[in-house]
Amino acid sequence: MIQQHWQEIAMHKSKIKLNPNWEAYEALEASGQLSIFTARLKGELVGYFVTVSTPNPHYMDHVFAANDVLYLSPIARRGWAGLGLIKFAERCLRDDGVSVMSINTKVHRPFDAVLKRLGFEQAERVYTKFLGDN
């Protein structure tokens, strides 16, 4: 599913190939910072939401969870699977002591209406520039 996700969402695909650092994910999991939530329909994996939680250096008494990846396969986008996945993650992260959860979206594949419906507010804009070719 991660390959399908990359094909659909990634930018600069001709220059940046999918190559996850599984050891880094294992280290985050071992430190208790990694949370992985999945969506399933009839037992089949149709989506995932991965967050990394860390104490915020600006607000040392608060833990912030930032999404690493969030994907729902096209067959699961018309129902409630996406809303359920995010709401479940929110409950679990709150129970784990997280104060703020952030979700990034791609401008070319937004789902702002879903996030607003769930009570999220737009807080920042992020700009990127590929620097790899010199």
MODELLER restraints for C-alpha pairs under 7 A, 6 or more apart:
rsr = mdl.restraints
at = mdl.atoms
rsr.add(forms.Gaussian(group=physical.xy_distance, feature=features.Distance(at['CA:5:A'], at['CA:71:A']), mean=6.50, stdev=0.5))
rsr.add(forms.Gaussian(group=physical.xy_distance, feature=features.Distance(at['CA:6:A'], at['CA:18:A']), mean=6.95, stdev=0.5))
rsr.add(forms.Gaussian(group=physical.xy_distance, feature=features.Distance(at['CA:28:A'], at['CA:34:A']), mean=5.26, stdev=0.5))
rsr.add(forms.Gaussian(group=physical.xy_distance, feature=features.Distance(at['CA:33:A'], at['CA:52:A']), mean=5.29, stdev=0.5))
rsr.add(forms.Gaussian(group=physical.xy_distance, feature=features.Distance(at['CA:33:A'], at['CA:53:A']), mean=4.86, stdev=0.5))
rsr.add(forms.Gaussian(group=physical.xy_distance, feature=features.Distance(at['CA:33:A'], at['CA:54:A']), mean=6.48, stdev=0.5))
rsr.add(forms.Gaussian(group=physical.xy_distance, feature=features.Distance(at['CA:34:A'], at['CA:51:A']), mean=5.88, stdev=0.5))
rsr.add(forms.Gaussian(group=physical.xy_distance, feature=features.Distance(at['CA:34:A'], at['CA:52:A']), mean=4.81, stdev=0.5))
rsr.add(forms.Gaussian(group=physical.xy_distance, feature=features.Distance(at['CA:34:A'], at['CA:53:A']), mean=6.56, stdev=0.5))
rsr.add(forms.Gaussian(group=physical.xy_distance, feature=features.Distance(at['CA:35:A'], at['CA:50:A']), mean=5.65, stdev=0.5))
rsr.add(forms.Gaussian(group=physical.xy_distance, feature=features.Distance(at['CA:35:A'], at['CA:51:A']), mean=5.25, stdev=0.5))
rsr.add(forms.Gaussian(group=physical.xy_distance, feature=features.Distance(at['CA:35:A'], at['CA:52:A']), mean=6.47, stdev=0.5))
rsr.add(forms.Gaussian(group=physical.xy_distance, feature=features.Distance(at['CA:36:A'], at['CA:49:A']), mean=5.93, stdev=0.5))
rsr.add(forms.Gaussian(group=physical.xy_distance, feature=features.Distance(at['CA:36:A'], at['CA:50:A']), mean=4.53, stdev=0.5))
rsr.add(forms.Gaussian(group=physical.xy_distance, feature=features.Distance(at['CA:36:A'], at['CA:51:A']), mean=6.64, stdev=0.5))
rsr.add(forms.Gaussian(group=physical.xy_distance, feature=features.Distance(at['CA:37:A'], at['CA:48:A']), mean=5.59, stdev=0.5))
rsr.add(forms.Gaussian(group=physical.xy_distance, feature=features.Distance(at['CA:37:A'], at['CA:49:A']), mean=5.11, stdev=0.5))
rsr.add(forms.Gaussian(group=physical.xy_distance, feature=features.Distance(at['CA:37:A'], at['CA:50:A']), mean=6.27, stdev=0.5))
rsr.add(forms.Gaussian(group=physical.xy_distance, feature=features.Distance(at['CA:37:A'], at['CA:89:A']), mean=6.39, stdev=0.5))
rsr.add(forms.Gaussian(group=physical.xy_distance, feature=features.Distance(at['CA:38:A'], at['CA:47:A']), mean=5.62, stdev=0.5))
rsr.add(forms.Gaussian(group=physical.xy_distance, feature=features.Distance(at['CA:38:A'], at['CA:48:A']), mean=4.30, stdev=0.5))
rsr.add(forms.Gaussian(group=physical.xy_distance, feature=features.Distance(at['CA:38:A'], at['CA:49:A']), mean=6.33, stdev=0.5))
rsr.add(forms.Gaussian(group=physical.xy_distance, feature=features.Distance(at['CA:38:A'], at['CA:85:A']), mean=6.84, stdev=0.5))
rsr.add(forms.Gaussian(group=physical.xy_distance, feature=features.Distance(at['CA:39:A'], at['CA:45:A']), mean=6.04, stdev=0.5))
rsr.add(forms.Gaussian(group=physical.xy_distance, feature=features.Distance(at['CA:39:A'], at['CA:46:A']), mean=5.57, stdev=0.5))
rsr.add(forms.Gaussian(group=physical.xy_distance, feature=features.Distance(at['CA:39:A'], at['CA:47:A']), mean=4.76, stdev=0.5))
rsr.add(forms.Gaussian(group=physical.xy_distance, feature=features.Distance(at['CA:39:A'], at['CA:48:A']), mean=5.97, stdev=0.5))
rsr.add(forms.Gaussian(group=physical.xy_distance, feature=features.Distance(at['CA:39:A'], at['CA:81:A']), mean=6.43, stdev=0.5))
rsr.add(forms.Gaussian(group=physical.xy_distance, feature=features.Distance(at['CA:39:A'], at['CA:85:A']), mean=5.92, stdev=0.5))
rsr.add(forms.Gaussian(group=physical.xy_distance, feature=features.Distance(at['CA:40:A'], at['CA:46:A']), mean=5.24, stdev=0.5))
rsr.add(forms.Gaussian(group=physical.xy_distance, feature=features.Distance(at['CA:40:A'], at['CA:47:A']), mean=6.85, stdev=0.5))
rsr.add(forms.Gaussian(group=physical.xy_distance, feature=features.Distance(at['CA:46:A'], at['CA:72:A']), mean=5.86, stdev=0.5))
rsr.add(forms.Gaussian(group=physical.xy_distance, feature=features.Distance(at['CA:46:A'], at['CA:73:A']), mean=5.33, stdev=0.5))
rsr.add(forms.Gaussian(group=physical.xy_distance, feature=features.Distance(at['CA:46:A'], at['CA:76:A']), mean=6.40, stdev=0.5))
rsr.add(forms.Gaussian(group=physical.xy_distance, feature=features.Distance(at['CA:47:A'], at['CA:71:A']), mean=5.29, stdev=0.5))
rsr.add(forms.Gaussian(group=physical.xy_distance, feature=features.Distance(at['CA:47:A'], at['CA:72:A']), mean=4.10, stdev=0.5))
rsr.add(forms.Gaussian(group=physical.xy_distance, feature=features.Distance(at['CA:47:A'], at['CA:73:A']), mean=5.94, stdev=0.5))
rsr.add(forms.Gaussian(group=physical.xy_distance, feature=features.Distance(at['CA:48:A'], at['CA:70:A']), mean=5.72, stdev=0.5))
rsr.add(forms.Gaussian(group=physical.xy_distance, feature=features.Distance(at['CA:48:A'], at['CA:71:A']), mean=5.49, stdev=0.5))
rsr.add(forms.Gaussian(group=physical.xy_distance, feature=features.Distance(at['CA:48:A'], at['CA:72:A']), mean=6.59, stdev=0.5))
rsr.add(forms.Gaussian(group=physical.xy_distance, feature=features.Distance(at['CA:49:A'], at['CA:69:A']), mean=5.77, stdev=0.5))
rsr.add(forms.Gaussian(group=physical.xy_distance, feature=features.Distance(at['CA:49:A'], at['CA:70:A']), mean=4.31, stdev=0.5))
rsr.add(forms.Gaussian(group=physical.xy_distance, feature=features.Distance(at['CA:49:A'], at['CA:71:A']), mean=6.51, stdev=0.5))
rsr.add(forms.Gaussian(group=physical.xy_distance, feature=features.Distance(at['CA:50:A'], at['CA:67:A']), mean=5.80, stdev=0.5))
rsr.add(forms.Gaussian(group=physical.xy_distance, feature=features.Distance(at['CA:50:A'], at['CA:68:A']), mean=5.38, stdev=0.5))
rsr.add(forms.Gaussian(group=physical.xy_distance, feature=features.Distance(at['CA:50:A'], at['CA:69:A']), mean=5.29, stdev=0.5))
rsr.add(forms.Gaussian(group=physical.xy_distance, feature=features.Distance(at['CA:50:A'], at['CA:70:A']), mean=6.37, stdev=0.5))
rsr.add(forms.Gaussian(group=physical.xy_distance, feature=features.Distance(at['CA:51:A'], at['CA:65:A']), mean=5.93, stdev=0.5))
rsr.add(forms.Gaussian(group=physical.xy_distance, feature=features.Distance(at['CA:51:A'], at['CA:66:A']), mean=5.36, stdev=0.5))
rsr.add(forms.Gaussian(group=physical.xy_distance, feature=features.Distance(at['CA:51:A'], at['CA:67:A']), mean=4.18, stdev=0.5))
rsr.add(forms.Gaussian(group=physical.xy_distance, feature=features.Distance(at['CA:51:A'], at['CA:68:A']), mean=5.19, stdev=0.5))
rsr.add(forms.Gaussian(group=physical.xy_distance, feature=features.Distance(at['CA:52:A'], at['CA:65:A']), mean=5.43, stdev=0.5))
rsr.add(forms.Gaussian(group=physical.xy_distance, feature=features.Distance(at['CA:52:A'], at['CA:66:A']), mean=5.44, stdev=0.5))
rsr.add(forms.Gaussian(group=physical.xy_distance, feature=features.Distance(at['CA:52:A'], at['CA:67:A']), mean=6.36, stdev=0.5))
rsr.add(forms.Gaussian(group=physical.xy_distance, feature=features.Distance(at['CA:52:A'], at['CA:68:A']), mean=6.62, stdev=0.5))
rsr.add(forms.Gaussian(group=physical.xy_distance, feature=features.Distance(at['CA:53:A'], at['CA:63:A']), mean=6.41, stdev=0.5))
rsr.add(forms.Gaussian(group=physical.xy_distance, feature=features.Distance(at['CA:53:A'], at['CA:64:A']), mean=5.50, stdev=0.5))
rsr.add(forms.Gaussian(group=physical.xy_distance, feature=features.Distance(at['CA:53:A'], at['CA:65:A']), mean=4.07, stdev=0.5))
rsr.add(forms.Gaussian(group=physical.xy_distance, feature=features.Distance(at['CA:53:A'], at['CA:66:A']), mean=6.37, stdev=0.5))
rsr.add(forms.Gaussian(group=physical.xy_distance, feature=features.Distance(at['CA:54:A'], at['CA:63:A']), mean=5.34, stdev=0.5))
rsr.add(forms.Gaussian(group=physical.xy_distance, feature=features.Distance(at['CA:54:A'], at['CA:64:A']), mean=5.61, stdev=0.5))
rsr.add(forms.Gaussian(group=physical.xy_distance, feature=features.Distance(at['CA:54:A'], at['CA:65:A']), mean=6.52, stdev=0.5))
rsr.add(forms.Gaussian(group=physical.xy_distance, feature=features.Distance(at['CA:55:A'], at['CA:62:A']), mean=5.72, stdev=0.5))
rsr.add(forms.Gaussian(group=physical.xy_distance, feature=features.Distance(at['CA:55:A'], at['CA:63:A']), mean=4.13, stdev=0.5))
rsr.add(forms.Gaussian(group=physical.xy_distance, feature=features.Distance(at['CA:55:A'], at['CA:64:A']), mean=6.11, stdev=0.5))
rsr.add(forms.Gaussian(group=physical.xy_distance, feature=features.Distance(at['CA:56:A'], at['CA:62:A']), mean=6.04, stdev=0.5))
rsr.add(forms.Gaussian(group=physical.xy_distance, feature=features.Distance(at['CA:56:A'], at['CA:63:A']), mean=5.71, stdev=0.5))
rsr.add(forms.Gaussian(group=physical.xy_distance, feature=features.Distance(at['CA:56:A'], at['CA:64:A']), mean=6.02, stdev=0.5))
rsr.add(forms.Gaussian(group=physical.xy_distance, feature=features.Distance(at['CA:62:A'], at['CA:98:A']), mean=6.97, stdev=0.5))
rsr.add(forms.Gaussian(group=physical.xy_distance, feature=features.Distance(at['CA:62:A'], at['CA:99:A']), mean=5.77, stdev=0.5))
rsr.add(forms.Gaussian(group=physical.xy_distance, feature=features.Distance(at['CA:63:A'], at['CA:97:A']), mean=6.87, stdev=0.5))
rsr.add(forms.Gaussian(group=physical.xy_distance, feature=features.Distance(at['CA:63:A'], at['CA:98:A']), mean=4.83, stdev=0.5))
rsr.add(forms.Gaussian(group=physical.xy_distance, feature=features.Distance(at['CA:63:A'], at['CA:99:A']), mean=5.54, stdev=0.5))
rsr.add(forms.Gaussian(group=physical.xy_distance, feature=features.Distance(at['CA:63:A'], at['CA:100:A']), mean=6.85, stdev=0.5))
rsr.add(forms.Gaussian(group=physical.xy_distance, feature=features.Distance(at['CA:64:A'], at['CA:98:A']), mean=5.75, stdev=0.5))
rsr.add(forms.Gaussian(group=physical.xy_distance, feature=features.Distance(at['CA:64:A'], at['CA:99:A']), mean=5.92, stdev=0.5))
rsr.add(forms.Gaussian(group=physical.xy_distance, feature=features.Distance(at['CA:64:A'], at['CA:100:A']), mean=4.80, stdev=0.5))
rsr.add(forms.Gaussian(group=physical.xy_distance, feature=features.Distance(at['CA:64:A'], at['CA:101:A']), mean=5.86, stdev=0.5))
rsr.add(forms.Gaussian(group=physical.xy_distance, feature=features.Distance(at['CA:65:A'], at['CA:98:A']), mean=6.51, stdev=0.5))
rsr.add(forms.Gaussian(group=physical.xy_distance, feature=features.Distance(at['CA:65:A'], at['CA:100:A']), mean=6.18, stdev=0.5))
rsr.add(forms.Gaussian(group=physical.xy_distance, feature=features.Distance(at['CA:65:A'], at['CA:101:A']), mean=4.65, stdev=0.5))
rsr.add(forms.Gaussian(group=physical.xy_distance, feature=features.Distance(at['CA:65:A'], at['CA:102:A']), mean=6.28, stdev=0.5))
rsr.add(forms.Gaussian(group=physical.xy_distance, feature=features.Distance(at['CA:66:A'], at['CA:101:A']), mean=5.88, stdev=0.5))
rsr.add(forms.Gaussian(group=physical.xy_distance, feature=features.Distance(at['CA:66:A'], at['CA:102:A']), mean=4.92, stdev=0.5))
rsr.add(forms.Gaussian(group=physical.xy_distance, feature=features.Distance(at['CA:66:A'], at['CA:103:A']), mean=6.35, stdev=0.5))
rsr.add(forms.Gaussian(group=physical.xy_distance, feature=features.Distance(at['CA:67:A'], at['CA:102:A']), mean=6.23, stdev=0.5))
rsr.add(forms.Gaussian(group=physical.xy_distance, feature=features.Distance(at['CA:67:A'], at['CA:103:A']), mean=5.28, stdev=0.5))
rsr.add(forms.Gaussian(group=physical.xy_distance, feature=features.Distance(at['CA:67:A'], at['CA:104:A']), mean=6.77, stdev=0.5))
rsr.add(forms.Gaussian(group=physical.xy_distance, feature=features.Distance(at['CA:72:A'], at['CA:82:A']), mean=6.65, stdev=0.5))
